[in-house]
Amino acid sequence: MMCPDSILLASEYYNDFMRPISLRNLIGTTIRLRNGNAVQFTVWRPTGPGSPTSSELRGFRYLAPHVERALQVDEYLREARACVTALEDYLARLTRAAALVTGAGETVFMNPALRAVLQSRDGFVATRTGFVPQEKSAADIYRRAIADAATGGAGHSFAVARPSGALPYFVLVSRFGGDAIEVGSKRPALVIVSDPSTPAEFDRSLLQQAFGLTPSECQVACRLANGQSTRTIANQMRISEGTAKTHLKRVLHKTGTHRQSELVRLLLVARPDR
């Protein structure tokens, strides 16, 4: 339609490219995607059949929008998969135990920290489709909380006792995904399980860079934030208690804090994973 045979057969494009591979005609369209890329959808015809008929052109016009829609759906799915992968990667790197759970109690995703909690069998038990607290009262609260969060509610926070006698787990169940996810039994809730007996982890290189702390000062600060006394810190670092206190004074000065409680609060807030 755009290029008559009298022009096509005399062109370099035909003689140098199409003719050597026995092509004569083509029908095509350009499909532009949201990311700015373009896809060329082309049907090639060998030399024998001649120019496309009107019915073949109608067939191509019917098919092209469906191909365009399929490519657009594929683009959306690729973006969605990338978002899901990024979320799972983030949850997997959390030091706290975390999971995405449907309102029916089915686990959609569980990070390694939560798997370790379940393997300890000290407060939670695994079920066929997920996990629940061992204690019946906590299990009832958990089920109500995930059902509430999965239908758009605020969720709940509660403690889970541990048979070992260790400090109880602190559990936060909250809605996940906002209004972008359709409300229903399959909507996931975010479950975070914190173990208060686990020492807090700090990015020491970040603290050194942010406040100009030396490695020893940073070690004293992190140990203090985990509840250790200066005497215990001195013994574990194999320094005198006086040296430990000197390090602490320098840390207070560099961080602009005046009391140990202020310093601990600053360090806990500064944690990238909190």
C-alpha positions as a Markdown table, in Angstrom:
| # | Residue | x | y | z |
|---|---|---|---|---|
| 1 | Met | 0.0 | 0.0 | 0.0 |
| 2 | Met | 2.8 | 2.4 | 0.9 |
| 3 | Cys | 5.4 | 1.2 | -1.7 |
| 4 | Pro | 4.3 | -0.1 | -5.2 |
| 5 | Asp | 6.2 | -3.0 | -6.7 |
| 6 | Ser | 7.6 | -0.6 | -9.4 |
| 7 | Ile | 9.5 | 1.3 | -6.6 |
| 8 | Leu | 10.1 | -1.7 | -4.3 |
| 9 | Leu | 11.8 | -3.9 | -6.9 |
| 10 | Ala | 14.2 | -1.1 | -7.9 |
| 11 | Ser | 15.2 | -0.3 | -4.3 |
| 12 | Glu | 18.4 | -1.1 | -2.6 |
| 13 | Tyr | 16.4 | -2.4 | 0.4 |
| 14 | Tyr | 14.7 | -5.0 | -1.7 |
| 15 | Asn | 17.7 | -6.1 | -3.7 |
| 16 | Asp | 20.3 | -6.1 | -0.9 |
| 17 | Phe | 18.1 | -7.4 | 2.0 |
| 18 | Met | 14.7 | -8.8 | 0.9 |
| 19 | Arg | 15.6 | -10.5 | -2.3 |
| 20 | Pro | 18.5 | -12.7 | -1.1 |
| 21 | Ile | 16.2 | -14.3 | 1.6 |
| 22 | Ser | 13.2 | -14.6 | -0.8 |
| 23 | Leu | 11.0 | -11.9 | 0.8 |
| 24 | Arg | 8.8 | -9.7 | -1.2 |
| 25 | Asn | 6.1 | -8.0 | 1.0 |
| 26 | Leu | 5.6 | -7.2 | 4.6 |
| 27 | Ile | 2.8 | -5.9 | 6.8 |
| 28 | Gly | 3.8 | -4.2 | 10.0 |
| 29 | Thr | 3.1 | -1.8 | 12.8 |
| 30 | Thr | 5.1 | -0.1 | 15.6 |
| 31 | Ile | 3.9 | -0.6 | 19.1 |
| 32 | Arg | 5.1 | 1.8 | 21.7 |
| 33 | Leu | 5.3 | 0.8 | 25.4 |
| 34 | Arg | 5.0 | 2.9 | 28.5 |
| 35 | Asn | 8.7 | 2.7 | 29.3 |
| 36 | Gly | 9.5 | 4.5 | 26.0 |
| 37 | Asn | 10.6 | 1.4 | 24.1 |
| 38 | Ala | 9.1 | 0.4 | 20.8 |
| 39 | Val | 8.3 | -3.0 | 19.4 |
| 40 | Gln | 8.1 | -3.6 | 15.6 |
| 41 | Phe | 5.4 | -6.3 | 14.8 |
| 42 | Thr | 5.9 | -7.4 | 11.3 |
| 43 | Val | 4.6 | -10.3 | 9.1 |
| 44 | Trp | 6.9 | -11.1 | 6.2 |
| 45 | Arg | 5.7 | -12.8 | 3.0 |
| 46 | Pro | 7.8 | -14.8 | 0.6 |
| 47 | Thr | 8.1 | -13.9 | -3.1 |
| 48 | Gly | 5.5 | -16.4 | -4.4 |
| 49 | Pro | 2.1 | -15.4 | -3.0 |
| 50 | Gly | 2.3 | -11.8 | -4.2 |
| 51 | Ser | 0.9 | -8.7 | -2.4 |
| 52 | Pro | -1.3 | -9.1 | 0.7 |
| 53 | Thr | -5.0 | -9.3 | -0.1 |
| 54 | Ser | -7.6 | -7.1 | 1.4 |
| 55 | Ser | -8.8 | -9.9 | 3.7 |
| 56 | Glu | -5.2 | -10.5 | 4.9 |
| 57 | Leu | -4.9 | -6.8 | 5.7 |
| 58 | Arg | -8.2 | -6.8 | 7.6 |
| 59 | Gly | -6.8 | -9.9 | 9.5 |
| 60 | Phe | -3.7 | -8.0 | 10.4 |
| 61 | Arg | -5.6 | -4.9 | 11.6 |
| 62 | Tyr | -7.7 | -7.2 | 13.8 |
| 63 | Leu | -4.6 | -9.0 | 15.2 |
| 64 | Ala | -2.3 | -6.0 | 15.8 |
| 65 | Pro | -4.3 | -4.5 | 18.8 |
| 66 | His | -4.3 | -7.9 | 20.5 |
| 67 | Val | -0.6 | -8.2 | 20.1 |
| 68 | Glu | -0.2 | -4.6 | 21.5 |
| 69 | Arg | -2.4 | -5.4 | 24.5 |
| 70 | Ala | -0.5 | -8.6 | 25.2 |
| 71 | Leu | 2.8 | -6.7 | 25.2 |
| 72 | Gln | 1.3 | -4.1 | 27.5 |
| 73 | Val | 0.1 | -6.8 | 29.9 |
| 74 | Asp | 3.5 | -8.4 | 29.8 |
| 75 | Glu | 5.1 | -5.0 | 30.7 |
| 76 | Tyr | 2.7 | -4.6 | 33.7 |
| 77 | Leu | 3.5 | -8.1 | 34.9 |
| 78 | Arg | 7.3 | -7.5 | 34.6 |
| 79 | Glu | 6.9 | -4.4 | 36.7 |
| 80 | Ala | 4.8 | -6.2 | 39.3 |
| 81 | Arg | 7.3 | -9.1 | 39.5 |
| 82 | Ala | 10.1 | -6.6 | 40.0 |
| 83 | Cys | 8.2 | -4.9 | 42.9 |
| 84 | Val | 7.4 | -8.3 | 44.5 |
| 85 | Thr | 11.1 | -9.4 | 44.2 |
| 86 | Ala | 12.2 | -6.1 | 45.7 |
| 87 | Leu | 9.8 | -6.5 | 48.6 |
| 88 | Glu | 10.8 | -10.1 | 49.3 |
| 89 | Asp | 14.5 | -9.1 | 49.1 |
| 90 | Tyr | 13.9 | -6.3 | 51.7 |
| 91 | Leu | 12.0 | -8.6 | 54.1 |
| 92 | Ala | 14.6 | -11.3 | 53.7 |
| 93 | Arg | 17.3 | -8.9 | 54.8 |
| 94 | Leu | 15.5 | -7.8 | 57.9 |
| 95 | Thr | 17.0 | -8.9 | 61.2 |
| 96 | Arg | 13.5 | -9.1 | 62.6 |
| 97 | Ala | 11.2 | -12.1 | 61.8 |
| 98 | Ala | 8.7 | -11.0 | 59.2 |
| 99 | Ala | 6.0 | -12.6 | 57.1 |
| 100 | Leu | 3.1 | -11.8 | 54.7 |
| 101 | Val | 0.0 | -13.7 | 55.8 |
| 102 | Thr | -3.5 | -13.8 | 54.3 |
| 103 | Gly | -6.6 | -13.2 | 56.4 |
| 104 | Ala | -7.2 | -17.0 | 56.3 |
| 105 | Gly | -3.8 | -17.6 | 57.9 |
| 106 | Glu | -2.0 | -18.7 | 54.8 |
| 107 | Thr | 1.7 | -17.6 | 54.7 |
| 108 | Val | 2.5 | -15.9 | 51.4 |
| 109 | Phe | 6.1 | -15.1 | 52.3 |
| 110 | Met | 8.4 | -15.8 | 55.3 |
| 111 | Asn | 11.9 | -14.4 | 55.8 |
| 112 | Pro | 14.8 | -16.5 | 57.2 |
| 113 | Ala | 14.6 | -14.9 | 60.6 |
| 114 | Leu | 11.0 | -16.1 | 61.1 |
| 115 | Arg | 12.0 | -19.6 | 59.9 |
| 116 | Ala | 14.6 | -19.6 | 62.7 |
| 117 | Val | 11.9 | -18.6 | 65.2 |
| 118 | Leu | 9.7 | -21.5 | 64.1 |
| 119 | Gln | 12.6 | -24.0 | 64.2 |
| 120 | Ser | 13.2 | -23.1 | 67.8 |
| 121 | Arg | 9.6 | -24.2 | 68.7 |
| 122 | Asp | 9.6 | -21.7 | 71.5 |
| 123 | Gly | 6.4 | -19.6 | 71.2 |
| 124 | Phe | 5.2 | -20.4 | 67.7 |
| 125 | Val | 4.3 | -23.6 | 65.8 |
| 126 | Ala | 4.2 | -24.3 | 62.1 |
| 127 | Thr | 0.8 | -25.3 | 60.6 |
| 128 | Arg | 0.0 | -26.8 | 57.2 |
| 129 | Thr | -0.3 | -23.4 | 55.6 |
| 130 | Gly | 1.4 | -21.0 | 58.0 |
| 131 | Phe | 2.2 | -20.6 | 61.7 |
| 132 | Val | 0.4 | -19.6 | 64.9 |
| 133 | Pro | 1.4 | -18.9 | 68.5 |
| 134 | Gln | 1.6 | -21.9 | 70.7 |
| 135 | Glu | -0.5 | -20.4 | 73.5 |
| 136 | Lys | -4.2 | -20.6 | 72.8 |
| 137 | Ser | -5.1 | -17.0 | 73.9 |
| 138 | Ala | -2.3 | -15.5 | 71.8 |
| 139 | Ala | -3.3 | -17.7 | 68.9 |
| 140 | Asp | -6.9 | -16.4 | 69.1 |
| 141 | Ile | -5.6 | -12.8 | 69.2 |
| 142 | Tyr | -3.3 | -13.5 | 66.2 |
| 143 | Arg | -6.1 | -14.9 | 64.1 |
| 144 | Arg | -8.4 | -12.0 | 64.8 |
| 145 | Ala | -5.5 | -9.5 | 64.1 |
| 146 | Ile | -4.7 | -11.0 | 60.7 |
| 147 | Ala | -8.3 | -11.2 | 59.7 |
| 148 | Asp | -8.8 | -7.5 | 60.7 |
| 149 | Ala | -5.6 | -6.3 | 58.9 |
| 150 | Ala | -6.5 | -8.4 | 55.8 |
| 151 | Thr | -9.9 | -6.6 | 55.5 |
| 152 | Gly | -8.4 | -3.1 | 55.8 |
| 153 | Gly | -8.4 | -2.8 | 59.6 |
| 154 | Ala | -5.5 | -1.5 | 61.7 |
| 155 | Gly | -4.3 | -4.9 | 63.0 |
| 156 | His | -3.0 | -5.4 | 66.5 |
| 157 | Ser | 0.1 | -5.8 | 68.6 |
| 158 | Phe | 0.5 | -8.3 | 71.4 |
| 159 | Ala | 3.0 | -10.5 | 73.3 |
| 160 | Val | 3.5 | -14.2 | 72.8 |
| 161 | Ala | 4.8 | -16.1 | 75.8 |
| 162 | Arg | 7.6 | -18.6 | 75.4 |
| 163 | Pro | 7.7 | -22.1 | 77.1 |
| 164 | Ser | 11.4 | -21.7 | 77.7 |
| 165 | Gly | 10.8 | -18.8 | 80.1 |
| 166 | Ala | 12.7 | -16.4 | 77.9 |
| 167 | Leu | 11.3 | -12.9 | 77.4 |
| 168 | Pro | 8.1 | -13.0 | 75.3 |
| 169 | Tyr | 8.0 | -12.2 | 71.6 |
| 170 | Phe | 6.5 | -8.8 | 70.6 |
| 171 | Val | 4.2 | -9.3 | 67.6 |
| 172 | Leu | 2.9 | -6.5 | 65.3 |
| 173 | Val | 0.2 | -7.3 | 62.8 |
| 174 | Ser | -0.7 | -4.5 | 60.4 |
| 175 | Arg | -2.5 | -4.0 | 57.1 |
| 176 | Phe | -0.3 | -4.2 | 54.0 |
| 177 | Gly | -0.5 | -2.6 | 50.6 |
| 178 | Gly | -3.0 | 0.2 | 51.3 |
| 179 | Asp | -6.0 | 0.6 | 49.1 |
| 180 | Ala | -4.1 | -0.6 | 46.0 |
| 181 | Ile | -4.8 | -4.2 | 47.0 |
| 182 | Glu | -8.4 | -5.4 | 46.8 |
| 183 | Val | -9.9 | -6.1 | 50.2 |
| 184 | Gly | -10.7 | -9.8 | 50.7 |
| 185 | Ser | -9.5 | -13.0 | 52.4 |
| 186 | Lys | -6.5 | -13.1 | 50.2 |
| 187 | Arg | -5.2 | -9.7 | 51.0 |
| 188 | Pro | -1.9 | -10.0 | 52.9 |
| 189 | Ala | -1.2 | -8.7 | 56.4 |
| 190 | Leu | 2.3 | -7.9 | 57.5 |
| 191 | Val | 3.5 | -9.8 | 60.6 |
| 192 | Ile | 6.6 | -8.6 | 62.4 |
| 193 | Val | 8.0 | -10.7 | 65.4 |
| 194 | Ser | 10.5 | -9.1 | 67.6 |
| 195 | Asp | 12.7 | -10.9 | 70.1 |
| 196 | Pro | 13.6 | -8.5 | 72.9 |
| 197 | Ser | 16.3 | -11.0 | 74.1 |
| 198 | Thr | 18.2 | -10.7 | 70.8 |
| 199 | Pro | 20.9 | -8.1 | 70.9 |
| 200 | Ala | 20.3 | -5.1 | 68.6 |
| 201 | Glu | 22.5 | -5.0 | 65.5 |
| 202 | Phe | 24.0 | -1.7 | 64.4 |
| 203 | Asp | 25.7 | -0.6 | 61.2 |
| 204 | Arg | 29.0 | 0.4 | 62.9 |
| 205 | Ser | 30.5 | 1.9 | 59.7 |
| 206 | Leu | 27.4 | 4.1 | 59.4 |
| 207 | Leu | 27.8 | 5.3 | 63.0 |
| 208 | Gln | 31.5 | 5.9 | 62.6 |
| 209 | Gln | 30.8 | 8.0 | 59.4 |
| 210 | Ala | 27.9 | 9.9 | 60.9 |
| 211 | Phe | 29.4 | 10.9 | 64.2 |
| 212 | Gly | 33.2 | 10.5 | 63.6 |
| 213 | Leu | 33.5 | 7.7 | 66.2 |
| 214 | Thr | 36.6 | 5.5 | 66.4 |
| 215 | Pro | 36.1 | 1.7 | 66.2 |
| 216 | Ser | 36.6 | 1.4 | 70.0 |
| 217 | Glu | 34.1 | 4.2 | 70.7 |
| 218 | Cys | 31.6 | 2.7 | 68.3 |
| 219 | Gln | 32.0 | -0.7 | 70.0 |
| 220 | Val | 31.4 | 0.9 | 73.5 |
| 221 | Ala | 28.3 | 2.7 | 72.2 |
| 222 | Cys | 26.8 | -0.4 | 70.6 |
| 223 | Arg | 27.4 | -2.5 | 73.6 |
| 224 | Leu | 25.8 | 0.1 | 75.9 |
| 225 | Ala | 22.7 | 0.3 | 73.6 |
| 226 | Asn | 22.4 | -3.5 | 74.2 |
| 227 | Gly | 22.1 | -2.9 | 78.0 |
| 228 | Gln | 25.7 | -3.7 | 79.0 |
| 229 | Ser | 27.3 | -1.8 | 81.9 |
| 230 | Thr | 30.7 | 0.0 | 81.5 |
| 231 | Arg | 32.2 | -2.7 | 83.7 |
| 232 | Thr | 30.9 | -5.5 | 81.5 |
| 233 | Ile | 32.0 | -3.6 | 78.4 |
| 234 | Ala | 35.5 | -3.2 | 79.8 |
| 235 | Asn | 35.8 | -6.9 | 80.6 |
| 236 | Gln | 34.6 | -8.0 | 77.2 |
| 237 | Met | 36.9 | -5.5 | 75.4 |
| 238 | Arg | 39.8 | -6.2 | 77.7 |
| 239 | Ile | 40.3 | -2.6 | 78.7 |
| 240 | Ser | 40.0 | -0.9 | 82.1 |
| 241 | Glu | 36.7 | 0.5 | 83.2 |
| 242 | Gly | 38.2 | 3.9 | 83.3 |
| 243 | Thr | 39.1 | 3.6 | 79.6 |
| 244 | Ala | 35.5 | 2.4 | 78.8 |
| 245 | Lys | 34.1 | 5.5 | 80.6 |
| 246 | Thr | 36.5 | 7.8 | 78.7 |
| 247 | His | 35.3 | 6.2 | 75.4 |
| 248 | Leu | 31.7 | 6.8 | 76.6 |
| 249 | Lys | 32.3 | 10.5 | 77.4 |
| 250 | Arg | 33.8 | 11.0 | 73.9 |
| 251 | Val | 30.8 | 9.3 | 72.3 |
| 252 | Leu | 28.4 | 11.5 | 74.3 |
| 253 | His | 30.3 | 14.6 | 73.1 |
| 254 | Lys | 30.5 | 13.5 | 69.4 |
| 255 | Thr | 26.8 | 12.6 | 69.3 |
| 256 | Gly | 25.6 | 15.7 | 71.1 |
| 257 | Thr | 23.9 | 13.7 | 73.8 |
| 258 | His | 24.2 | 14.3 | 77.6 |
| 259 | Arg | 23.0 | 11.1 | 79.2 |
| 260 | Gln | 23.3 | 7.4 | 78.4 |
| 261 | Ser | 19.5 | 7.2 | 77.8 |
| 262 | Glu | 19.7 | 9.9 | 75.2 |
| 263 | Leu | 22.6 | 8.1 | 73.5 |
| 264 | Val | 20.7 | 4.7 | 73.5 |
| 265 | Arg | 17.6 | 6.4 | 72.0 |
| 266 | Leu | 19.7 | 8.0 | 69.3 |
| 267 | Leu | 21.4 | 4.7 | 68.4 |
| 268 | Leu | 18.2 | 2.8 | 68.2 |
| 269 | Val | 16.5 | 5.4 | 66.0 |
| 270 | Ala | 19.6 | 5.5 | 63.7 |
| 271 | Arg | 19.4 | 1.8 | 63.0 |
| 272 | Pro | 18.5 | 1.2 | 59.3 |
| 273 | Asp | 16.5 | -1.9 | 60.3 |
| 274 | Arg | 14.3 | -1.0 | 63.3 |
